[in-house]
Amino acid sequence: MSRIIQLDEHLSNLIAAGEVVERVSSVVKELVENSLDAKSTNISIELVDSGIREIKVIDDGMGMDKEDIHLSFLRHATSKIKNQYDLFRINTLGFRGEAIPSIASVSDLVIKSNPGDIGYYVHLRANKILDEGIISLNKGTEITVSNLFFNTPARLKYLKNENVELANVCEVVDKLAISNPNVRFKLTNNKKVLLQTNGNNDMKSIIGNIYGVESIKNMIEVTGEKNGIKVKCFLAQPTVNKSRKSAITLIVNGRDVKNYGIMNSIIEGYDTYIPVGRYPLAVVFVNLDPLLIDVNVHPTKKEIRVSSEDLVKGLITKTIKDALYKSRLIPEIKIKKEEEMFINSEKEIKYEDKITENLSYEKQSFLEEEIDTLEKRIPYMEYIGQYAGTYLLFQNENGLYLMDQHAAAERIRYEKYIEALSNPTKVSQDLLVPAIIEVTKNEKIFIQKNNEELKNIGLVLEDAGDNNLYLRSVPVWFIGNSIEITEEMIKCIVESNTIDIKSIRDELAKRISCKGAIKANRNVEATEANDLLKQLSECKNPFTCPHGRPVIINISQNEIEKLFLRIM
């Protein structure tokens, strides 16, 4: 007797449901994507108890007749691909023909639709038809999903609580709204409106609706193109940063997707403009030939493969870096009214929500040719003193500026080190008296094993017995205390387990730039302060330290006068 059997339709659908329908947000995503593929301009998503009890999606799309409704419940039945050629030029969001039968197999589902003449409905439970017939309905489709996972208790128990499920649905709908700014979306839960867009193609309005008004203040909009690949980026100012990558939206050919490499290219574009461990708020549209994309990687179609990925990544990173370079990014402090400064102690105040609430940016950006005049990036400022032994005070017609002396010195050193580490040479300088450096046993073994490679970059270390090394020569690009810099360099290459300096140059430059930089609580004379300002003006990014913290902040004359009640 054969051990291999062909699974029946019901069991096949249950298996498919496990791949496609993981939670409430999965159902919402599949249904809304079908509505978008049907050329809908209005889509309403109505939830009851965060969708656990009921999900209803109503659209004004093309609609279906009786025959199409019945076909939609068959696995791999789709109107979106006809042949093998179509599979490699996907221009629709859904195409597998799995969504409706998968959802219907684990729920109570009612589908109503009208292609423009006669409305028809079918009611199914566990993919079995209970009732059907003609109804009165406007053109479009309405699908109601109730009692999700009622017949698969194992999956039902893995649904999160209502708040978590609702948060996931909101994130899905947010991304769909951003991906389709020409469509009006409305999301409600228990009749409470959570999101409503007007479908007028105003991307900044949608982003502000989702992430708040602060996110779109002085937002940068920039485009780039290379070899037929086009990118369009909406970039929040660097101070508007988050603790998770979810605030980054990547849309490829109209589809909200995940791609680790391309997502990282967006983060890399922000470089050291944002703090370490924080992520930008950015929306990036990529348009390219569908033949270069494989969207058939995962049943949910969330992940994609791109055959020209390196080209796409390079274009995105350069576009973002160029846009930030052309902007003056000095944060301006906004003074709150007294009544706004009280915070309810019972509420949880999250760092990611509070970090930027009082910061905005000077409203000035420049064309590439204008940046040749360096003082336009850092405006002319007159040095007037030092505060708390740490912050240098400057003034001009725009108000008061505070510069973090350590962050400024660190930025200057970082850019010099990055330049030197990009093309490390063998040229070295001998120390008059060899210095002794104490290392761990593991570090000493690694250094001795790679001694020749270190000599090739100008660092000469010799055995000094026990856990010690003689430092005899250092690269000519070393700036400051050679011992401190060498110690940081050893730690970095040992931790990274590589002697390839170019591969660790950013981390290494950050570490050694801190060593020898002007420290806090150190008196700075006017000559040194002005020299620091001049060197900072010559940096590619004079606005943040290598770790993304602000170097300069501004309090406008207007805000200062508000404090003294000179103006209201």
Backbone torsions as a table, in degrees:
resi	resn	phi	psi	omega
1	MET	NA	135.0	-177.4
2	SER	-67.8	137.7	177.3
3	ARG	-88.0	-15.3	179.6
4	ILE	-94.2	128.5	179.0
5	ILE	-127.1	157.4	175.3
6	GLN	-91.4	124.1	-177.4
7	LEU	-67.1	145.1	177.8
8	ASP	-73.9	167.9	-174.0
9	GLU	-59.7	-41.0	-177.6
10	HIS	-63.9	-46.8	-179.1
11	LEU	-67.0	-36.8	177.0
12	SER	-62.2	-40.6	179.0
13	ASN	-67.1	-37.7	177.6
14	LEU	-63.1	-40.4	178.3
15	ILE	-65.5	-44.3	178.6
16	ALA	-62.7	-37.0	179.5
17	ALA	-62.6	-36.0	178.5
18	GLY	-63.6	-27.7	179.7
19	GLU	-85.8	-37.4	-172.7
20	VAL	-95.7	-39.7	-174.0
21	VAL	-108.9	94.9	-179.0
22	GLU	-96.7	-34.1	-178.3
23	ARG	-158.3	-175.2	-177.4
24	VAL	-56.9	-44.4	-177.4
25	SER	-61.9	-30.0	177.6
26	SER	-64.2	-42.1	179.0
27	VAL	-63.8	-47.3	-179.6
28	VAL	-59.3	-45.4	-179.1
29	LYS	-58.8	-49.2	-177.5
30	GLU	-64.1	-43.5	-178.0
31	LEU	-67.9	-42.5	-179.4
32	VAL	-68.2	-37.6	177.4
33	GLU	-62.0	-38.5	175.4
34	ASN	-63.2	-38.8	178.0
35	SER	-64.0	-40.2	179.1
36	LEU	-66.5	-40.8	178.3
37	ASP	-65.4	-23.0	178.8
38	ALA	-86.5	14.1	176.0
39	LYS	64.8	34.2	178.6
40	SER	-71.7	146.4	174.9
41	THR	-112.6	-12.5	176.1
42	ASN	-133.0	123.5	179.0
43	ILE	-131.8	125.9	179.3
44	SER	-115.9	128.7	177.4
45	ILE	-115.3	115.1	-177.5
46	GLU	-114.5	120.8	-179.3
47	LEU	-109.3	147.4	169.6
48	VAL	-120.1	124.2	-176.7
49	ASP	53.2	53.5	178.0
50	SER	60.8	19.9	177.7
51	GLY	91.1	-9.7	-179.8
52	ILE	-66.5	-37.5	177.6
53	ARG	-86.0	-43.7	-177.5
54	GLU	-156.7	142.7	173.6
55	ILE	-127.6	128.4	177.1
56	LYS	-129.3	127.9	177.7
57	VAL	-121.0	122.6	-177.3
58	ILE	-120.5	132.1	178.6
59	ASP	-136.5	170.4	178.3
60	ASP	-115.4	35.7	-177.0
61	GLY	-78.5	-159.9	-173.3
62	MET	-66.3	-27.9	-179.5
63	GLY	75.7	170.7	-179.4
64	MET	-133.9	149.0	173.5
65	ASP	-89.5	-178.5	-176.8
66	LYS	-55.7	-44.7	-176.9
67	GLU	-64.4	-44.5	-179.2
68	ASP	-66.3	-36.0	178.1
69	ILE	-60.5	-45.2	179.8
70	HIS	-65.7	-37.9	179.3
71	LEU	-68.4	-28.3	-177.0
72	SER	-65.9	-17.5	179.9
73	PHE	-91.2	0.6	177.4
74	LEU	-92.9	138.0	179.0
75	ARG	-65.4	140.2	178.1
76	HIS	62.5	25.1	172.2
77	ALA	-99.4	120.3	-175.1
78	THR	-148.2	152.1	176.8
79	SER	-99.2	3.7	-166.8
80	LYS	-102.8	-16.0	172.1
81	ILE	-136.3	143.0	-178.6
82	LYS	-114.4	-28.7	-174.9
83	ASN	-151.2	-178.4	-177.9
84	GLN	-61.8	-36.2	-179.7
85	TYR	-60.4	-43.1	-179.1
86	ASP	-61.4	-32.1	-176.6
87	LEU	-63.2	-25.1	-178.4
88	PHE	-103.7	9.4	173.3
89	ARG	-136.9	58.5	-176.5
90	ILE	-71.4	123.0	177.6
91	ASN	-122.1	10.9	178.3
92	THR	-119.1	163.2	-178.6
93	LEU	-78.8	-44.4	178.1
94	GLY	-108.0	144.3	178.9
95	PHE	-157.2	-10.2	-174.9
96	ARG	-77.8	-24.7	-177.5
97	GLY	73.4	29.0	-178.7
98	GLU	-109.7	-22.5	-169.5
99	ALA	-59.5	-58.6	-174.5
100	ILE	-62.4	-50.7	178.7
101	PRO	-62.9	-33.8	179.1
102	SER	-66.8	-45.7	179.4
103	ILE	-66.0	-43.6	-178.1
104	ALA	-63.3	-28.9	-177.5
105	SER	-72.5	-17.4	-177.3
106	VAL	-124.5	26.0	-178.2
107	SER	-158.0	178.5	170.3
108	ASP	-102.0	115.6	-170.2
109	LEU	-126.8	134.6	174.8
110	VAL	-122.9	124.9	178.0
111	ILE	-117.8	126.4	178.0
112	LYS	-122.5	137.0	-178.3
113	SER	-154.6	151.7	178.8
114	ASN	-144.1	116.2	180.0
115	PRO	-79.3	-1.0	177.6
116	GLY	134.6	-9.4	-179.4
117	ASP	-125.5	-62.7	-177.5
118	ILE	-124.1	133.3	176.9
119	GLY	-86.6	148.0	179.7
120	TYR	-141.5	150.3	178.4
121	TYR	-135.4	153.3	174.1
122	VAL	-136.7	133.0	178.0
123	HIS	-112.1	123.3	-179.2
124	LEU	-125.2	151.8	170.0
125	ARG	-135.0	125.1	-175.8
126	ALA	53.5	38.6	177.3
127	ASN	67.7	16.0	175.5
128	LYS	-107.9	130.8	-177.4
129	ILE	-71.1	125.4	176.8
130	LEU	-101.3	-32.6	-175.8
131	ASP	-162.6	155.6	176.4
132	GLU	-163.5	161.3	178.6
133	GLY	165.4	179.8	-179.8
134	ILE	-80.4	140.6	177.8
135	ILE	-139.6	167.3	173.9
136	SER	-92.9	122.4	-176.3
137	LEU	-156.8	141.2	174.0
138	ASN	-66.8	161.9	179.4
139	LYS	-57.7	134.3	-178.6
140	GLY	131.4	-165.2	-176.5
141	THR	-135.6	144.1	175.6
142	GLU	-131.6	121.0	179.6
143	ILE	-121.0	129.1	178.0
144	THR	-118.1	124.6	179.4
145	VAL	-114.6	119.6	-179.0
146	SER	-120.4	154.8	173.3
147	ASN	51.7	53.6	-178.9
148	LEU	-58.6	133.9	179.0
149	PHE	65.3	25.0	-178.8
150	PHE	-61.1	-29.4	-176.9
151	ASN	-104.0	8.0	175.3
152	THR	-132.8	74.9	-174.8
153	PRO	-57.2	-29.1	179.5
154	ALA	-62.8	-38.5	178.7
155	ARG	-78.0	-33.7	-179.3
156	LEU	-61.0	-40.4	-176.2
157	LYS	-70.6	-17.6	179.5
158	TYR	-88.9	-3.4	171.1
159	LEU	-63.7	137.7	-180.0
160	LYS	-76.0	178.8	177.7
161	ASN	-68.3	169.3	-172.7
162	GLU	-57.5	-39.7	-178.3
163	ASN	-63.8	-41.4	-179.9
164	VAL	-67.9	-45.0	179.1
165	GLU	-61.3	-40.6	-179.5
166	LEU	-66.8	-40.3	178.8
167	ALA	-60.9	-40.4	178.8
168	ASN	-66.7	-39.3	177.3
169	VAL	-63.8	-45.1	-179.8
170	CYS	-58.0	-42.2	-179.8
171	GLU	-63.7	-41.5	178.8
172	VAL	-63.1	-47.2	-178.0
173	VAL	-68.3	-37.3	176.2
174	ASP	-56.3	-47.8	-178.0
175	LYS	-65.8	-38.9	178.4
176	LEU	-65.8	-37.0	178.5
177	ALA	-67.8	-41.0	177.5
178	ILE	-64.7	-39.5	-178.4
179	SER	-69.2	-22.5	-174.4
180	ASN	-133.0	70.5	-176.2
181	PRO	-67.6	-11.1	179.1
182	ASN	-89.6	2.3	-178.5
183	VAL	-113.1	137.3	176.1
184	ARG	-84.2	121.5	178.4
185	PHE	-111.7	145.1	172.5
186	LYS	-140.9	122.5	179.1
187	LEU	-118.5	126.2	177.7
188	THR	-129.9	151.8	172.4
189	ASN	-131.2	121.6	-174.8
190	ASN	50.6	42.9	176.5
191	LYS	71.3	4.5	176.6
192	LYS	-92.8	126.8	-178.0
193	VAL	-74.2	124.8	179.5
194	LEU	-105.8	-28.6	178.0
195	LEU	-153.7	138.3	176.2
196	GLN	-148.5	121.2	178.1
197	THR	-116.1	159.0	-174.2
198	ASN	-101.6	-1.4	174.6
199	GLY	65.9	27.6	-177.4
200	ASN	-100.4	15.6	177.2
201	ASN	69.2	14.2	178.0
202	ASP	-86.6	94.1	-174.6
203	MET	-63.1	-40.8	-178.6
204	LYS	-64.0	-36.3	177.9
205	SER	-63.5	-41.7	179.5
206	ILE	-65.8	-45.2	179.8
207	ILE	-62.0	-41.7	178.3
208	GLY	-65.2	-36.4	178.3
209	ASN	-63.7	-35.8	-176.0
210	ILE	-86.7	-46.7	-172.4
211	TYR	-104.5	-4.0	178.9
212	GLY	102.8	157.4	-175.3
213	VAL	-62.5	-35.8	-178.1
214	GLU	-59.2	-30.4	-176.0
215	SER	-67.0	-23.8	-175.9
216	ILE	-106.7	3.3	176.0
217	LYS	-67.1	121.7	-179.4
218	ASN	56.5	31.9	178.8
219	MET	-62.3	140.9	-178.6
220	ILE	-95.3	127.1	175.6
221	GLU	-114.2	124.1	-173.9
222	VAL	-146.3	150.1	179.4
223	THR	-124.7	159.4	176.7
224	GLY	-151.5	154.8	-179.3
225	GLU	-150.8	140.3	176.1
226	LYS	-160.5	131.2	177.4
227	ASN	50.6	40.5	177.9
228	GLY	82.3	-3.2	177.6
229	ILE	-96.2	127.5	-178.6
230	LYS	-116.4	138.3	174.9
231	VAL	-127.9	144.3	173.8
232	LYS	-132.6	125.3	-173.6
233	CYS	-120.8	137.1	170.1
234	PHE	-113.7	111.9	-169.5
235	LEU	-117.2	119.5	173.5
236	ALA	-70.5	154.8	177.5
237	GLN	-59.8	149.1	-175.1
238	PRO	-55.7	-27.5	179.3
239	THR	-69.5	-19.5	176.6
240	VAL	-88.2	83.1	-177.6
241	ASN	-125.6	159.7	-172.3
242	LYS	-125.0	167.9	-178.9
243	SER	-87.9	-10.0	-179.4
244	ARG	-129.7	159.9	-179.8
245	LYS	-76.0	-5.2	-174.5
246	SER	-64.9	-17.0	178.3
247	ALA	-79.9	-3.7	174.5
248	ILE	-94.0	123.5	178.4
249	THR	-113.4	121.7	178.3
250	LEU	-112.0	120.1	-177.5
251	ILE	-120.9	113.3	-179.1
252	VAL	-110.3	118.2	-178.0
253	ASN	50.5	43.5	175.9
254	GLY	83.1	0.6	-176.8
255	ARG	-111.5	125.6	173.7
256	ASP	-71.0	118.8	-172.2
257	VAL	-136.2	170.5	172.8
258	LYS	-117.6	132.9	173.0
259	ASN	-151.6	112.3	-171.8
260	TYR	-54.7	-47.5	-176.8
261	GLY	-64.3	-45.3	-178.1
262	ILE	-69.9	-38.6	176.8
263	MET	-59.5	-41.9	179.9
264	ASN	-67.2	-29.0	178.4
265	SER	-67.4	-29.9	175.9
266	ILE	-68.5	-45.7	178.2
267	ILE	-62.1	-41.9	179.8
268	GLU	-62.8	-31.4	178.2
269	GLY	-61.7	-35.1	177.7
270	TYR	-77.7	-17.3	172.2
271	ASP	46.0	-124.3	-176.3
272	THR	-95.8	19.4	178.4
273	TYR	-78.1	-18.2	179.7
274	ILE	-121.5	152.8	-178.3
275	PRO	-61.9	152.6	177.1
276	VAL	-61.4	135.4	179.8
277	GLY	86.3	-0.6	177.0
278	ARG	-111.4	160.8	-175.5
279	TYR	-131.3	147.4	-176.3
280	PRO	-75.9	161.4	169.3
281	LEU	-99.1	109.1	-175.1
282	ALA	-146.1	143.5	173.9
283	VAL	-120.0	120.9	-176.2
284	VAL	-123.5	119.8	175.4
285	PHE	-98.0	132.2	176.0
286	VAL	-123.8	129.8	176.3
287	ASN	-124.1	126.9	179.1
288	LEU	-153.7	172.9	-178.6
289	ASP	-59.3	126.1	179.8
290	PRO	-56.1	-24.2	178.8
291	LEU	-63.7	-22.2	-178.0
292	LEU	-86.3	-1.4	-175.4
293	ILE	-120.0	137.7	170.8
294	ASP	-112.2	105.4	179.3
295	VAL	-97.2	3.0	-176.6
296	ASN	-97.9	36.4	-175.6
297	VAL	-85.4	-35.5	-173.4
298	HIS	-137.6	146.8	-178.8
299	PRO	-54.9	-32.8	-179.1
300	THR	-83.9	-4.9	178.3
301	LYS	61.3	22.8	-178.5
302	LYS	-81.6	-35.1	-178.5
303	GLU	-98.7	146.5	179.1
304	ILE	-134.2	159.3	170.0
305	ARG	-116.5	140.1	-179.3
306	VAL	-123.2	125.2	-175.4
307	SER	-72.5	-25.0	177.2
308	SER	-108.4	43.6	-171.8
309	GLU	-61.1	-42.3	-178.3
310	ASP	-62.0	-37.3	178.2
311	LEU	-66.2	-43.0	178.6
312	VAL	-63.5	-46.4	-179.2
313	LYS	-60.8	-45.6	-179.3
314	GLY	-62.1	-40.7	-179.9
315	LEU	-65.5	-43.2	-179.7
316	ILE	-63.7	-49.3	-178.1
317	THR	-59.6	-45.5	-179.1
318	LYS	-65.5	-42.0	-179.6
319	THR	-60.5	-44.3	-179.1
320	ILE	-69.6	-45.4	-179.6
321	LYS	-60.3	-43.6	179.6
322	ASP	-62.6	-39.7	-178.8
323	ALA	-65.4	-42.8	179.7
324	LEU	-69.6	-35.6	179.7
325	TYR	-64.0	-30.7	-177.5
326	LYS	-84.9	2.3	-176.6
327	SER	-112.0	144.0	172.4
328	ARG	-87.3	116.9	-170.2
329	LEU	-116.4	51.1	175.6
330	ILE	-92.5	114.7	-178.9
331	PRO	-62.9	138.9	176.7
332	GLU	-110.1	127.9	-179.3
333	ILE	-78.3	129.7	175.3
334	LYS	-104.4	123.7	-178.9
335	ILE	-82.3	124.3	179.9
336	LYS	-82.5	152.0	172.5
337	LYS	-67.6	155.2	-174.7
338	GLU	-56.3	-41.0	-176.7
339	GLU	-70.2	-18.7	-180.0
340	GLU	-86.2	-9.4	-172.8
341	MET	-89.0	-6.7	177.8
342	PHE	-87.0	131.6	-178.3
343	ILE	-117.2	133.3	177.1
344	ASN	-64.6	113.4	-175.0
345	SER	-65.6	-16.4	-178.8
346	GLU	-79.6	-17.1	-178.7
347	LYS	-87.5	144.4	176.1
348	GLU	-80.4	121.8	179.5
349	ILE	-102.2	112.9	-177.2
350	LYS	-85.6	140.5	179.2
351	TYR	-55.9	-43.2	-174.3
352	GLU	-66.4	-23.7	179.7
353	ASP	-87.7	-24.1	-174.3
354	LYS	-100.9	-17.0	-171.2
355	ILE	-59.6	-30.8	-173.9
356	THR	-121.2	11.7	-170.3
357	GLU	-66.7	-23.1	179.9
358	ASN	-104.9	8.9	-175.6
359	LEU	-110.7	135.8	168.1
360	SER	-136.4	-172.9	-177.8
361	TYR	-124.1	149.2	172.7
362	GLU	-55.2	131.7	-174.8
363	LYS	-83.2	79.0	178.8
364	GLN	-155.9	127.2	173.5
365	SER	-137.8	164.6	-170.5
366	PHE	-135.0	153.9	171.7
367	LEU	-74.2	158.3	-174.1
368	GLU	-56.6	-40.7	-176.5
369	GLU	-70.1	-20.8	-179.1
370	GLU	-77.8	-20.3	-174.1
371	ILE	-73.1	-9.9	178.5
372	ASP	-58.6	-29.5	175.1
373	THR	-85.0	103.3	-168.6
374	LEU	-61.2	-35.9	-175.0
375	GLU	-67.2	-9.5	177.4
376	LYS	-73.0	-23.1	176.7
377	ARG	-82.6	-46.6	171.1
378	ILE	-110.2	110.0	-175.1
379	PRO	-64.5	161.2	175.6
380	TYR	-59.6	131.7	179.7
381	MET	-140.3	144.8	179.2
382	GLU	-101.8	126.8	-179.8
383	TYR	-73.3	131.0	-178.3
384	ILE	-126.3	-3.8	176.9
385	GLY	152.1	-170.4	-176.4
386	GLN	-131.9	141.2	179.3
387	TYR	-118.2	132.6	175.3
388	ALA	56.9	24.2	177.7
389	GLY	63.4	13.9	-172.4
390	THR	-135.2	-33.3	-173.5
391	TYR	-113.8	126.0	178.8
392	LEU	-88.7	133.6	-175.5
393	LEU	-103.7	130.8	177.4
394	PHE	-130.6	160.9	176.3
395	GLN	-142.6	155.0	168.6
396	ASN	-156.7	-169.5	-176.1
397	GLU	-64.2	-15.7	179.9
398	ASN	-88.8	-5.7	178.1
399	GLY	126.5	-149.3	-174.9
400	LEU	-103.8	137.6	178.3
401	TYR	-120.6	136.7	175.3
402	LEU	-116.4	126.7	179.2
403	MET	-113.2	128.8	174.0
404	ASP	-77.0	110.4	-172.1
405	GLN	-63.7	-36.1	179.0
406	HIS	-70.7	-43.3	-179.7
407	ALA	-63.4	-38.2	179.6
408	ALA	-65.3	-47.9	-179.9
409	ALA	-63.7	-37.1	179.9
410	GLU	-65.0	-42.8	178.7
411	ARG	-61.9	-44.1	-179.2
412	ILE	-61.1	-47.5	-179.4
413	ARG	-65.6	-39.7	-178.8
414	TYR	-58.7	-46.2	-177.4
415	GLU	-68.1	-32.6	176.0
416	LYS	-67.9	-40.7	-179.7
417	TYR	-69.7	-40.4	178.4
418	ILE	-58.9	-42.9	179.3
419	GLU	-62.8	-45.1	-178.8
420	ALA	-67.9	-39.5	-177.4
421	LEU	-75.2	-15.5	178.2
422	SER	-68.5	-31.6	178.9
423	ASN	-138.0	67.6	-177.9
424	PRO	-63.5	135.6	-179.2
425	THR	-111.5	169.0	-179.4
426	LYS	-82.4	-11.5	-175.8
427	VAL	-63.6	129.9	-177.8
428	SER	-134.9	170.3	175.6
429	GLN	-128.8	131.6	-179.1
430	ASP	-76.7	142.4	173.0
431	LEU	-79.8	142.3	178.9
432	LEU	-60.4	-42.0	177.0
433	VAL	-127.2	119.9	179.3
434	PRO	-54.5	136.1	178.9
435	ALA	-95.8	151.1	177.3
436	ILE	-100.4	126.9	179.1
437	ILE	-115.3	128.9	178.5
438	GLU	-90.2	130.5	-179.1
439	VAL	-131.9	168.3	175.0
440	THR	-81.0	167.2	179.9
441	LYS	-61.3	-42.1	-179.6
442	ASN	-63.9	-41.2	179.4
443	GLU	-64.9	-40.2	-178.3
444	LYS	-65.2	-41.8	178.4
445	ILE	-61.4	-43.8	-179.0
446	PHE	-64.1	-43.4	-179.0
447	ILE	-63.5	-46.0	-178.8
448	GLN	-64.4	-35.2	179.1
449	LYS	-67.3	-32.4	-175.7
450	ASN	-114.3	28.6	-174.0
451	ASN	-61.0	-42.1	-177.9
452	GLU	-65.5	-39.7	178.5
453	GLU	-63.9	-36.8	178.4
454	LEU	-66.9	-37.5	177.9
455	LYS	-62.9	-31.2	-179.5
456	ASN	-68.0	-18.0	175.3
457	ILE	-107.3	11.1	173.0
458	GLY	92.8	8.1	-179.4
459	LEU	-105.2	114.2	-177.4
460	VAL	-110.9	115.2	-179.7
461	LEU	-124.1	138.3	-180.0
462	GLU	-130.6	154.0	-179.2
463	ASP	-62.8	131.5	177.7
464	ALA	-122.1	20.2	179.6
465	GLY	80.5	156.3	-178.3
466	ASP	48.7	-133.8	179.5
467	ASN	-101.1	43.5	-177.1
468	ASN	-124.3	153.6	174.5
469	LEU	-134.2	145.2	171.1
470	TYR	-86.1	129.5	172.4
471	LEU	-97.6	109.9	-174.7
472	ARG	-103.6	-35.9	-179.4
473	SER	-141.5	149.7	178.8
474	VAL	-131.5	156.9	177.3
475	PRO	-60.0	149.3	-177.8
476	VAL	-65.8	-19.4	-178.0
477	TRP	-85.3	-0.3	174.6
478	PHE	-61.2	130.5	178.7
479	ILE	-121.3	117.1	177.7
480	GLY	102.9	-148.8	-174.8
481	ASN	-70.4	109.2	-175.5
482	SER	-63.4	-35.4	-178.2
483	ILE	-66.7	-48.6	-179.6
484	GLU	-61.0	-42.9	-177.9
485	ILE	-66.5	-42.3	179.2
486	THR	-62.5	-42.3	178.9
487	GLU	-60.1	-43.6	178.7
488	GLU	-66.6	-37.7	179.7
489	MET	-64.4	-42.9	178.8
490	ILE	-62.5	-46.0	-179.9
491	LYS	-59.5	-42.9	-175.9
492	CYS	-67.1	-45.8	-177.3
493	ILE	-71.7	-31.9	178.3
494	VAL	-71.0	-44.4	178.8
495	GLU	-63.6	-36.7	-179.7
496	SER	-82.8	-12.7	-179.9
497	ASN	55.6	42.2	177.9
498	THR	-149.7	148.5	175.5
499	ILE	-104.1	0.2	179.5
500	ASP	-77.6	98.0	-174.8
501	ILE	-61.3	-37.5	-178.5
502	LYS	-61.7	-33.1	-176.9
503	SER	-74.2	-20.3	-179.2
504	ILE	-119.7	17.6	-171.2
505	ARG	-61.8	-37.6	-177.7
506	ASP	-65.9	-49.6	179.3
507	GLU	-63.3	-41.4	180.0
508	LEU	-65.1	-43.0	179.8
509	ALA	-63.2	-38.3	178.1
510	LYS	-63.8	-41.2	-177.6
511	ARG	-67.8	-48.8	-174.0
512	ILE	-80.1	-18.5	177.3
513	SER	-68.8	-28.0	179.1
514	CYS	-72.0	-34.5	-179.5
515	LYS	-71.4	124.0	177.7
516	GLY	89.3	-10.3	177.2
517	ALA	-70.4	153.5	178.7
518	ILE	-54.3	129.2	-178.2
519	LYS	-89.2	165.6	172.6
520	ALA	-69.3	159.7	178.6
521	ASN	61.4	36.3	175.2
522	ARG	-125.1	129.7	-178.3
523	ASN	-66.6	134.7	179.7
524	VAL	-123.1	127.1	178.6
525	GLU	-80.6	164.3	-176.3
526	ALA	-59.6	-40.5	-178.8
527	THR	-61.9	-44.2	-179.9
528	GLU	-67.5	-37.7	179.9
529	ALA	-64.4	-44.3	180.0
530	ASN	-67.5	-35.6	177.0
531	ASP	-66.2	-38.3	177.6
532	LEU	-62.2	-43.4	179.2
533	LEU	-62.5	-41.5	-179.9
534	LYS	-63.3	-46.7	179.7
535	GLN	-64.8	-37.3	179.0
536	LEU	-63.8	-38.5	-180.0
537	SER	-62.4	-22.9	-178.4
538	GLU	-89.2	-2.3	-179.8
539	CYS	-78.6	152.6	176.3
540	LYS	-67.8	-37.3	176.8
541	ASN	-129.6	90.7	-177.9
542	PRO	-85.4	5.6	-169.6
543	PHE	-96.9	-22.8	-179.3
544	THR	-135.9	155.7	174.3
545	CYS	-75.7	173.4	-178.4
546	PRO	-59.1	-18.7	-178.7
547	HIS	-98.2	4.9	174.5
548	GLY	92.0	4.4	178.4
549	ARG	-83.3	149.0	-178.6
550	PRO	-61.8	143.0	174.0
551	VAL	-94.3	-40.4	-178.5
552	ILE	-130.7	140.3	170.2
553	ILE	-128.1	157.6	-175.7
554	ASN	-125.6	136.4	169.4
555	ILE	-116.4	113.9	-173.7
556	SER	-68.5	158.1	177.5
557	GLN	-58.2	-37.6	-179.5
558	ASN	-61.4	-43.7	-178.8
559	GLU	-68.6	-37.1	178.4
560	ILE	-65.0	-42.3	-179.8
561	GLU	-66.7	-28.8	174.9
562	LYS	-63.0	-40.4	-179.0
563	LEU	-61.7	-34.5	-179.1
564	PHE	-94.2	11.6	176.7
565	LEU	58.9	25.6	175.3
566	ARG	-74.3	-31.1	173.2
567	ILE	-132.2	155.8	-177.1
568	MET	-111.0	NA	NA
